[in-house]
Amino acid sequence: MHDIRAIRDNPALFDRRLSRRPGQPPMSAEILAIDEARRAKILAAETAQAAQNAASKEVGAAKARGDDAGFERLRALVAEKKAEVARLTSEAGEEDARLRDLLSRLPNLPLDEVPEGTDEAGNVELYRRGTPGTFAFKPREHYDIPGVKALMDFETAAKLSGARFVVLKGAIARIHRGLAQFMLDMHTSEHGLTEWISPVLVKEEAMYGTNQLPKFAEDSYQTTNGWWLIPTSEVTLTNSVREEILDDATLPIRMTAHTNCFRSEAGSAGKDTSGMLRQHQFEKVEMVSVTRPEDSLAEHARMTKCAEAVLDRLGLPYRTIVLCTGDMGFGATKTHDLEVWLPGQNTYREISSVSVCGDFQARRMNARYRPAGGGKPDFVHTLNGSGLAVGRCLIAVLENGQTEDGGVTLPQALSPWLGGKVRLTAEGQLV
């Protein structure tokens, strides 16, 4: 949500920053017109209320002095002003709802340092870590590796749920579970994040708070009784501070959670349909931070390093990029993506997206903190990032570790979560 006072103070700056989003026209004139109408209705209602109050005081006096004509005139005026106040208040409410709806549908403003671009082609690579391995054979995609095939069951999942679901069995299920536990233990013991187990069903207010609603309703699932299935635990972790005034001493708040996530993938028909790269139900280990405004960019760099550390420990080649204005998410003001090397596809694919949102979500949630030096509460800054997407990490581990005989050599770092085993055989056994 945008600060209406900042738009009033400098509409040209707002339009300039907003227009860095490709295809986004200037909006300040429309916003300020609604705001002016709303404020005019509020002022008119206050004026009518003052007239009603004044007439109400005179009614008794007219009655006391036997001025029946004056009494009736004043009583009629009170009723007229009462109706006028009700009408103007209602109209002001309608204008306020129009303003909030318009502001809630506008994306966050990119920081000046974010590169210009219309789509992913405008993203800027910052650096690469690790070197993609060489194979004496043509590397397979994850679902075609012999040791994986029987344990990554798309047919049964389709029978149960339809397309874009998967059933993981045996050793593959254990590797997937081990990856999630490995990530959680790393983030909690080494990176100082507090683990949460949070709901996957949330109220509409929570989805609104992290900007999934109203603009992206079709991308998520809603139950018949009004709950929403979370697209990521960003929703629950970030909304934990909704409508709170936090003590300065409690910041930063750093949280992590491993949850199932649900996305309708609206608009992605025909995209990444092979294997388990893009699913309706998947698992993520999410990271969320709540900070003071002056600390959020440093926290963004820190969270990026936390996500990178998982890939480093697993020995997976990756690159870190900064997203351009045309590829950045709706609620972000700056985003780093981590893209892991997938030899089966011979390309890098996103495995983590780490975003700083400024006070954009905090304004929607009314999440504030009280500065240590005193003064009135200010909005916190919020950040979120994958640490990592578990299914995509499984894909990367399988594809990068595959061997010519159809097995997979697993990262040594994962062995404590696999009972000391470090290899998947071509028959699908952990040894």
Beta strands, then each sheet from edge to edge (+ up, - down):
strand 1: 124-129
strand 2: 152-153
strand 3: 167-168
strand 4: 194-196
strand 5: 201-202
strand 6: 221-222
strand 7: 228-229
strand 8: 245-247
strand 9: 253-262
strand 10: 281-291
strand 11: 318-322
strand 12: 334-342
strand 13: 347-356
strand 14: 368-370
strand 15: 378-379
strand 16: 381-389
strand 17: 408-409
strand 18: 423-424
sheet 1: 1+ 11- 12+ 13- 16+ 10- 9+ 4+
sheet 2: 2+ 3-
sheet 3: 5+ 7- 6+
sheet 4: 8+ 14+ 15-
sheet 5: 17+ 18-
end
